[in-house]
Amino acid sequence: MWIILFITTALCFSMSRAIDLCKNVLKECRDSDPSWIGCYEDRIMTCKTGRSLTGIKQLKVDSLQEVDVSPTFEHRVHIPSSALQRSIGNVPEVDVLVVASVINSSYFKLSPPQRSRIPQIHRRNGKVFRDSAVCVRAGNRAVENLSQPITLTFKHNKEVESGTCVFWKETSAKDGTGYWSNEGCDTNYTAHEFICSCNHLSFFAVLVNPGISVTKADADKLNYITYIGSGFSAPFALISLFIYIYLHRRHPEKSISLHMQLTVAMFCLHLTFLLSSLLAQLLKEKEDGSSCLVLGLVLHWSLLATLTWSALEGFHLYLLLIRVFNIYVRRYLLKLSLIGWGFPTLVAAVCGISRVYGKYTLKYSNSNLTQHMCWMSNESEQKLLVVSYITTVAFPFLVVVFNACMLGLVVFKMLELRRGDRSFGSSSDWKKINKERKKRLWKDCVTVLGLSCVLGLPWGLASTTYVSLAGIYIFTVLNSLQGLFIFLWSVAMAWSKSQPENNSSIRDSSSQKMMTTSFNSRN
């Protein structure tokens, strides 16, 4: 009896070893040869899938017919008949075996970039979407340079905005290393799918920009920084407004009037942000009250007003620096006010009628963390996409670029004034000269930094939030403290107005010119 049981067990074991199961192919190929790609491509065509194996599909199809293969629910491969005929040497009326399998991208070992005369111009870097690659094989011949490409579809749930279709290309080192290349592959994507069109059969994947991982600890810190910064900015912006009102009564200048408008918009922005975040946290998970709609509208209006008045500050600076002798415009401040307050009001009114405002849920990349605020409702996705792109991407980008050019012009004028100032050349007191030069440099740096805040250039740091976690922190800190920076600028203006024109033995004529250009434009 024991002998019969032993013989039966041995026979079953030997039969299972004789059957080449697909689930063992990848491991056995990688264990036997560092360059496992060729081994896998050969054995995946002859192995047995079994009943419970997922992620691999083997089909015997007519070579004159096109075929669709779906190894998983998220992956689909369409192969035209011309590719099938190419795989068997254009022999008519012959069935061909088609295999599509999904494997983990961690098995592919990236090689360092080649330093050669022939650069790898098609090499692409990035994170493999969902860490999965699709192997597509057909027949017994290599298939490439197809006139009618194959099509691969990768489904996604909007967790990424864009990607690049690539295939795996081995290096000549034969050590299993290679790189992802987009040669011969075109990329299209819809709201739910990446669609890859490639002129050959290989291992395919989609590369996406790696999202920045925000842990719960980082999210909490960023929230604290934002709330504390806005909590400081709102009252400091209000104090700055009173300082500007005082200065305007003593020195009725157009520049101070513009600073007053910008400060009002910034005060509304920080105050509304705090109120909208607080109200969104108090609302229940699916509750979306009318008060949140109103706060979302006011928050959007405040953001647009802040950006618009920053752009008008840059325009006013342009008139002061370029059209110095011809800056009179009839009802200048009234016209600027119509733009500064009218444009945000018009946009917010149109968006309000379109019902895009409500409770918004922000999802952090690569995590399940969420943040709620009254902004634009997630439920109006198409409207939200258009409005968000125009008002939070395109418009701020144009404002930052324009004002950055104006700031560059200011720096150029400063350097020009410094070169033209020879007041120190005749002095023999070198210690005093060096001291005054350092004082000049300090004044110039303060002027440039102050103008950067007035012109809204910290908004340009939004681009750094896609690069690193440090960029997110820098952007959050600087933009949440804008009200404080405006307060410091108003104090610097009040101090400069209180100083006599000649308060030292050596007059800093270029600084005086620059301060006059930056601050003054009398009616």
WONOR-V268061 format. One record per backbone hydrogen bond with DSSP energy under -1.0 kcal/mol. CO is the residue of the C=O (numbers start at 1). NH is the residue of the N-H. E is the energy in kcal/mol with one decimal. If there is no record, write none. Layout:
CO:NH:E
CO:NH:E
This chain:
1:5:-2.0
2:6:-2.2
3:7:-2.3
4:8:-2.3
5:9:-2.3
6:10:-2.3
7:11:-2.2
8:12:-2.4
9:13:-2.2
10:14:-2.3
11:15:-2.3
12:16:-2.1
13:17:-1.6
14:18:-1.7
15:19:-1.7
19:21:-1.2
20:48:-2.9
21:24:-1.3
24:28:-2.3
25:29:-2.6
26:30:-2.2
27:31:-2.0
28:32:-1.7
29:33:-1.9
34:36:-1.5
36:40:-2.5
37:41:-2.4
38:42:-1.9
39:43:-2.5
40:44:-2.2
43:46:-1.1
43:47:-1.5
48:22:-2.6
55:102:-3.0
57:100:-2.2
59:98:-3.2
61:96:-3.0
62:65:-1.8
67:79:-2.8
69:77:-3.3
71:55:-1.2
74:155:-2.4
76:153:-2.9
77:69:-3.1
78:151:-2.5
79:67:-2.3
80:84:-1.4
81:85:-2.5
82:86:-1.8
83:87:-1.5
85:90:-3.7
87:140:-1.4
94:63:-1.3
96:61:-2.6
97:139:-2.0
98:59:-2.8
99:137:-2.7
100:57:-2.4
101:135:-3.2
103:133:-2.7
104:107:-1.4
105:108:-1.6
109:178:-1.7
119:121:-1.9
120:123:-1.5
122:182:-1.6
127:208:-3.1
128:131:-2.1
129:132:-1.5
131:105:-2.2
133:103:-2.4
134:204:-3.2
135:101:-2.1
137:99:-2.6
143:201:-2.0
150:198:-1.8
151:78:-3.3
152:196:-3.2
153:76:-1.7
154:194:-3.0
164:207:-3.0
166:205:-2.2
167:181:-2.7
169:179:-2.0
177:171:-2.2
178:111:-2.6
179:169:-2.6
180:124:-2.8
181:167:-2.7
182:185:-2.0
184:199:-1.5
186:197:-2.3
188:195:-4.2
192:156:-2.8
193:190:-2.9
194:154:-2.6
195:188:-2.2
196:152:-2.8
197:186:-2.6
198:150:-2.4
199:146:-2.4
202:136:-2.2
203:168:-1.9
204:134:-3.1
205:166:-2.6
206:129:-3.6
207:164:-2.3
208:127:-2.8
215:219:-2.7
216:220:-2.5
217:221:-2.1
218:222:-2.7
219:223:-2.2
220:224:-2.4
221:225:-2.7
222:226:-2.5
223:227:-2.8
224:228:-2.8
225:229:-2.7
226:230:-2.6
227:231:-2.2
228:232:-1.8
229:233:-2.6
230:234:-2.4
232:236:-1.9
233:237:-2.7
234:238:-1.7
235:239:-2.3
236:240:-2.5
237:241:-1.9
238:242:-1.6
239:243:-2.0
240:244:-2.6
241:245:-2.3
242:246:-2.2
243:247:-2.6
244:248:-2.8
245:249:-1.7
246:250:-1.4
247:251:-3.3
251:253:-1.8
253:257:-1.6
254:258:-2.2
255:259:-2.1
256:260:-2.0
257:261:-1.9
258:262:-2.4
259:263:-2.3
260:264:-2.1
261:265:-2.1
262:266:-2.3
263:267:-2.5
264:268:-2.2
265:269:-2.0
266:270:-2.3
267:271:-2.2
268:272:-2.5
269:273:-2.1
270:274:-2.0
271:275:-2.1
272:276:-3.0
273:277:-2.3
274:278:-2.2
275:279:-2.6
276:280:-2.1
277:281:-1.6
278:282:-1.5
279:283:-1.6
289:293:-1.3
290:294:-2.2
291:295:-2.3
292:296:-2.3
293:297:-2.0
294:298:-2.5
295:299:-2.7
296:300:-2.2
297:301:-2.6
298:302:-2.6
299:303:-2.2
300:304:-2.4
301:305:-2.5
302:306:-2.5
303:307:-2.3
304:308:-2.6
305:309:-2.7
306:310:-1.7
307:311:-2.1
308:312:-2.1
309:313:-2.0
310:314:-1.8
311:315:-2.2
312:316:-2.6
313:317:-2.1
314:318:-1.9
315:319:-1.9
316:320:-2.0
317:321:-2.2
318:322:-2.8
323:326:-1.1
329:332:-1.3
331:335:-2.1
332:336:-2.3
333:337:-2.3
334:338:-2.0
335:339:-1.5
336:340:-3.5
337:341:-2.6
339:343:-1.6
341:345:-1.5
342:346:-2.5
343:347:-2.3
344:348:-2.7
345:349:-2.2
346:350:-2.2
347:351:-2.4
348:352:-2.4
349:353:-2.3
350:354:-1.7
351:356:-1.5
352:355:-1.1
356:377:-1.8
358:375:-2.2
359:378:-1.2
360:373:-2.0
362:371:-2.1
364:367:-1.2
365:214:-1.2
369:364:-1.9
371:362:-3.6
373:360:-3.2
375:358:-1.2
379:381:-1.2
380:384:-2.6
381:385:-2.4
382:386:-1.8
383:387:-2.7
384:388:-2.7
385:389:-1.8
386:390:-2.2
387:391:-2.7
388:392:-2.3
389:393:-1.1
389:394:-3.1
390:395:-2.6
393:397:-1.8
394:398:-2.2
395:399:-2.3
396:400:-2.8
397:401:-2.5
398:402:-2.4
399:403:-2.7
400:404:-2.3
401:405:-1.8
402:406:-1.8
403:407:-2.5
404:408:-2.3
405:409:-1.9
406:410:-1.9
407:411:-2.4
408:412:-2.2
409:413:-2.4
410:414:-2.4
411:415:-2.4
412:416:-2.2
413:417:-2.5
414:418:-2.4
415:419:-2.2
416:420:-1.5
422:425:-1.4
424:427:-1.0
428:430:-1.4
429:433:-2.1
430:434:-2.6
431:435:-2.0
432:436:-2.3
433:437:-2.4
434:438:-2.3
435:439:-1.9
436:440:-2.4
437:441:-2.5
438:442:-2.4
439:443:-2.2
440:444:-2.7
441:445:-2.4
442:446:-2.3
443:447:-2.4
444:448:-2.5
445:449:-2.6
446:450:-2.6
447:451:-2.5
448:452:-2.0
449:453:-1.7
450:454:-2.2
451:455:-2.7
452:457:-2.4
453:456:-1.1
456:459:-1.5
457:460:-1.9
458:461:-1.4
459:462:-1.7
460:463:-1.3
461:464:-1.3
462:465:-1.2
463:466:-1.1
464:467:-1.3
464:468:-1.6
468:472:-1.1
469:473:-1.9
470:474:-2.5
471:475:-2.4
472:476:-2.3
473:477:-2.7
474:478:-2.4
475:479:-2.1
476:480:-1.8
477:481:-1.1
481:485:-2.0
482:486:-2.4
483:487:-1.8
484:488:-2.2
485:489:-2.1
486:490:-2.3
487:491:-2.3
488:492:-2.2
489:493:-2.3
490:494:-2.6
491:495:-2.5
492:496:-2.4
493:497:-2.3
494:498:-1.3
507:509:-1.5
508:512:-2.0
509:513:-2.2
510:514:-2.3
511:515:-2.8
512:516:-2.2
513:517:-2.3
514:518:-2.5
515:519:-2.6
516:520:-1.8
521:254:-2.3
